Amino acid sequence: MICLEMHLMIMAKPVVLEQCQLRQQTGSQFRNRTGMSETRQKSPVLLRILRLPQNPTGDSANVTGHEDPETRGAVKMDHDETSGSGDAADGAEILNHLRNSGQQLVLAESCTAGLIAATLAETPGMSQHLCGSLVVYQIPSKLCWLGLPTGTVTESNVVSRETAERMAEGALRQTPHATLAVAITGHLGPGAPPELDGTAWVAILFRGGQAECHQLRLSADTVSSSISLRIQRQRQAVRRTLDLLLASLQSAAEPR
């Protein structure tokens, strides 16, 4: 029995040695990914590991390579029109008007959750004229952050002309150096009341002026089946709000 155990231990040594060598090689390969010169070719197994999607929730479906529709939609956002050249061009034009008129822009975003500010910030130099964005996703945030009186915004009227206008007023009140505010509130679905489903209100307010309000009816592109209805509508809201902002700036620049 003792001889048999010694024989098994001797046979196991090459296996242990190979495992140690593999660990050393793997560590070297990961160091190469951080900037050191690469001296070895990565193994196919390691390459497959590196390409696996990150899955902090531990869902085994993603580990096996199966993506859910929401994940596919989120990945495609990087190549979607929201961050494409169209918005970049408009961002540059918006910045040009802000610069020429000396305006300082502040945003109050509900349904777009900061995406309007993020889109504008893709344009270099926007920080000179974009004060920031108050992302007031919940009613209590609208009341607290924008200084709206308690009871003025409720579930029944949160998506309305009045709420959008009050949000714009609150954004200017909370940002003394801002001269122009854009506010948006809407219901992107799913599960929205039929009368509010896909509806958003945008208010554009120059300090000392009257708010300009617009109702948006957001539809869905049935061709893009991999992108959820909510994400499609959110992108449309950003696109159309930027169009309205640009039109308002162009109108303000016209001779009176």
C-alpha positions as CSV (number, residue, x, y, z in Angstrom):
1,M,0.0,0.0,0.0
2,I,2.8,2.4,0.8
3,C,4.5,1.7,-2.5
4,L,1.2,2.4,-4.3
5,E,0.8,5.8,-2.6
6,M,4.4,6.8,-3.4
7,H,3.8,5.8,-7.0
8,L,0.7,7.9,-7.2
9,M,2.5,10.9,-5.7
10,I,5.3,10.6,-8.2
11,M,2.8,10.5,-11.1
12,A,0.9,13.6,-9.7
13,K,4.1,15.8,-9.7
14,P,4.1,16.5,-13.5
15,V,0.4,17.4,-13.3
16,V,1.0,19.9,-10.5
17,L,4.0,21.3,-12.3
18,E,2.0,21.8,-15.4
19,Q,-0.7,23.6,-13.4
20,C,1.9,25.9,-11.9
21,Q,3.3,26.7,-15.3
22,L,-0.2,27.4,-16.6
23,R,-0.8,29.9,-13.8
24,Q,2.5,31.6,-14.4
25,Q,1.8,31.8,-18.1
26,T,-1.8,33.1,-17.5
27,G,-0.4,35.8,-15.1
28,S,2.1,36.8,-17.8
29,Q,-0.6,37.1,-20.4
30,F,-2.7,39.3,-18.1
31,R,0.3,41.5,-17.4
32,N,0.8,41.8,-21.2
33,R,-2.7,43.2,-21.5
34,T,-1.8,46.0,-19.1
35,G,0.9,47.4,-21.4
36,M,4.0,45.0,-21.2
37,S,5.4,43.6,-24.4
38,E,3.7,40.3,-25.4
39,T,6.1,37.4,-25.6
40,R,3.7,34.5,-25.7
41,Q,0.6,33.8,-27.8
42,K,-2.6,33.7,-25.7
43,S,-4.2,30.3,-25.5
44,P,-7.6,29.8,-27.1
45,V,-9.1,29.0,-23.7
46,L,-7.9,32.3,-22.2
47,L,-9.1,34.3,-25.2
48,R,-12.6,32.8,-24.7
49,I,-12.5,33.7,-21.0
50,L,-11.5,37.3,-21.8
51,R,-14.4,37.7,-24.2
52,L,-17.1,36.5,-21.8
53,P,-19.5,39.3,-20.8
54,Q,-19.2,40.7,-17.3
55,N,-22.0,39.5,-15.2
56,P,-22.0,40.9,-11.7
57,T,-25.3,39.2,-10.8
58,G,-23.9,35.7,-11.4
59,D,-26.6,34.8,-13.9
60,S,-25.6,31.6,-15.6
61,A,-27.4,32.5,-18.8
62,N,-25.0,35.2,-19.7
63,V,-22.0,33.1,-18.7
64,T,-23.0,30.5,-21.3
65,G,-23.2,33.2,-24.0
66,H,-27.0,33.8,-24.0
67,E,-27.9,37.5,-24.0
68,D,-31.2,38.9,-22.9
69,P,-32.9,41.5,-25.1
70,E,-32.3,44.4,-22.7
71,T,-28.6,43.6,-22.6
72,R,-28.4,43.6,-26.4
73,G,-30.2,46.9,-26.5
74,A,-27.8,48.5,-24.0
75,V,-24.8,47.3,-26.0
76,K,-26.2,48.7,-29.3
77,M,-26.7,52.1,-27.7
78,D,-23.0,52.8,-28.3
79,H,-23.6,52.6,-32.0
80,D,-27.0,54.2,-32.1
81,E,-28.1,57.5,-33.4
82,T,-28.3,58.9,-29.9
83,S,-24.5,59.1,-29.7
84,G,-23.9,59.3,-33.5
85,S,-22.7,62.1,-35.7
86,G,-26.2,63.7,-36.0
87,D,-26.3,64.6,-32.3
88,A,-22.7,65.7,-32.4
89,A,-23.4,68.1,-35.2
90,D,-26.4,69.5,-33.4
91,G,-24.4,69.7,-30.2
92,A,-21.8,71.9,-32.0
93,E,-24.6,74.1,-33.4
94,I,-26.2,74.4,-30.1
95,L,-22.9,75.3,-28.5
96,N,-22.3,77.9,-31.2
97,H,-25.6,79.6,-30.4
98,L,-25.0,79.4,-26.6
99,R,-21.6,81.0,-27.1
100,N,-22.8,83.8,-29.4
101,S,-25.7,84.7,-27.1
102,G,-23.8,84.2,-23.9
103,Q,-26.4,81.8,-22.5
104,Q,-25.7,79.4,-19.6
105,L,-27.9,76.3,-19.9
106,V,-29.3,74.2,-17.1
107,L,-31.4,71.0,-17.5
108,A,-34.1,69.4,-15.4
109,E,-34.5,65.8,-16.6
110,S,-37.0,63.2,-15.5
111,C,-37.8,60.6,-18.1
112,T,-34.5,61.1,-19.9
113,A,-32.5,60.6,-16.7
114,G,-29.6,62.8,-17.7
115,L,-29.2,61.5,-21.2
116,I,-29.8,65.0,-22.7
117,A,-26.8,66.4,-20.7
118,A,-24.7,63.4,-21.6
119,T,-25.4,63.9,-25.3
120,L,-24.6,67.6,-25.2
121,A,-21.4,66.8,-23.3
122,E,-20.1,64.9,-26.2
123,T,-19.3,68.2,-27.9
124,P,-15.9,69.6,-26.9
125,G,-16.2,73.0,-25.1
126,M,-19.8,72.4,-23.9
127,S,-18.7,72.7,-20.3
128,Q,-18.3,76.5,-20.9
129,H,-22.1,76.8,-21.3
130,L,-23.7,73.7,-19.8
131,C,-24.2,74.3,-16.1
132,G,-25.4,70.8,-15.4
133,S,-28.5,68.6,-15.2
134,L,-30.9,68.0,-12.3
135,V,-32.0,64.4,-12.8
136,V,-35.3,64.4,-10.8
137,Y,-36.6,60.9,-11.6
138,Q,-39.0,60.8,-8.6
139,I,-41.7,63.2,-7.5
140,P,-40.0,63.8,-4.1
141,S,-36.8,64.8,-5.9
142,K,-38.8,67.2,-8.1
143,L,-40.2,68.8,-5.0
144,C,-36.9,68.9,-3.0
145,W,-34.2,69.5,-5.6
146,L,-36.2,72.0,-7.7
147,G,-37.9,73.7,-4.7
148,L,-41.4,73.0,-6.0
149,P,-44.1,73.5,-3.3
150,T,-45.3,70.3,-1.7
151,G,-48.5,69.1,-3.4
152,T,-48.0,70.9,-6.7
153,V,-46.8,67.8,-8.4
154,T,-48.7,64.5,-8.0
155,E,-49.0,61.2,-9.7
156,S,-52.0,62.5,-11.7
157,N,-50.3,65.6,-13.2
158,V,-46.5,64.7,-13.1
159,V,-46.6,64.4,-16.9
160,S,-48.1,67.7,-17.9
161,R,-47.4,71.1,-19.3
162,E,-47.6,72.6,-15.8
163,T,-45.0,70.3,-14.3
164,A,-42.5,70.8,-17.1
165,E,-42.9,74.6,-16.7
166,R,-42.4,74.4,-12.9
167,M,-39.4,72.2,-13.4
168,A,-37.8,74.8,-15.7
169,E,-38.5,77.6,-13.3
170,G,-37.1,75.5,-10.4
171,A,-33.9,74.7,-12.3
172,L,-33.3,78.4,-12.9
173,R,-34.1,79.2,-9.3
174,Q,-31.6,76.6,-8.0
175,T,-28.9,77.6,-10.5
176,P,-28.4,81.4,-10.2
177,H,-25.8,81.7,-12.9
178,A,-28.0,79.9,-15.5
179,T,-29.9,82.0,-18.0
180,L,-31.7,79.3,-19.9
181,A,-33.5,76.1,-18.7
182,V,-34.8,73.1,-20.5
183,A,-37.0,70.6,-18.5
184,I,-38.6,67.4,-19.6
185,T,-41.1,65.0,-17.9
186,G,-42.7,62.0,-19.5
187,H,-43.9,58.4,-19.3
188,L,-42.0,56.0,-21.5
189,G,-43.8,52.8,-20.5
190,P,-44.3,50.0,-20.1
191,G,-47.3,50.0,-17.8
192,A,-48.2,53.6,-18.3
193,P,-51.8,54.8,-18.2
194,P,-53.2,54.8,-21.8
195,E,-53.5,58.6,-21.8
196,L,-49.9,59.1,-20.8
197,D,-48.2,56.2,-22.5
198,G,-45.4,57.6,-24.7
199,T,-46.2,61.2,-23.8
200,A,-43.6,63.8,-22.7
201,W,-43.7,67.5,-22.0
202,V,-40.7,69.8,-22.7
203,A,-40.4,73.4,-21.3
204,I,-37.8,75.9,-22.5
205,L,-37.4,79.0,-20.4
206,F,-35.1,82.0,-20.8
207,R,-34.6,83.9,-17.5
208,G,-37.1,86.7,-17.4
209,G,-39.2,85.3,-20.2
210,Q,-42.2,83.1,-20.7
211,A,-41.9,79.3,-20.8
212,E,-42.2,77.7,-24.2
213,C,-43.9,74.3,-23.8
214,H,-44.2,71.4,-26.2
215,Q,-46.0,68.0,-26.0
216,L,-44.1,65.0,-27.5
217,R,-45.8,61.9,-28.7
218,L,-43.2,59.2,-28.7
219,S,-43.6,56.2,-31.0
220,A,-41.7,53.0,-31.4
221,D,-39.6,51.7,-34.3
222,T,-40.8,48.1,-34.7
223,V,-37.8,47.2,-36.9
224,S,-35.4,47.6,-34.0
225,S,-36.9,44.6,-32.2
226,S,-33.7,44.0,-30.1
227,I,-34.1,47.5,-28.4
228,S,-36.9,47.8,-25.8
229,L,-39.8,50.2,-26.4
230,R,-38.6,52.3,-23.3
231,I,-35.1,52.8,-24.7
232,Q,-36.4,53.7,-28.1
233,R,-38.7,56.3,-26.7
234,Q,-36.0,57.7,-24.4
235,R,-33.7,58.3,-27.4
236,Q,-36.5,59.9,-29.3
237,A,-37.2,62.2,-26.4
238,V,-33.5,63.3,-26.4
239,R,-33.4,63.8,-30.1
240,R,-36.6,65.9,-30.2
241,T,-35.7,68.0,-27.2
242,L,-32.4,68.9,-28.7
243,D,-34.2,69.9,-31.9
244,L,-36.6,72.1,-29.9
245,L,-33.7,73.7,-28.0
246,L,-31.8,74.5,-31.2
247,A,-35.0,75.9,-32.8
248,S,-35.5,78.1,-29.7
249,L,-32.0,79.4,-29.8
250,Q,-32.2,80.1,-33.5
251,S,-35.4,82.0,-33.0
252,A,-34.0,84.0,-30.1
253,A,-31.0,85.0,-32.3
254,E,-33.3,86.5,-35.1
255,P,-33.5,90.3,-35.3
256,R,-36.6,91.7,-33.6
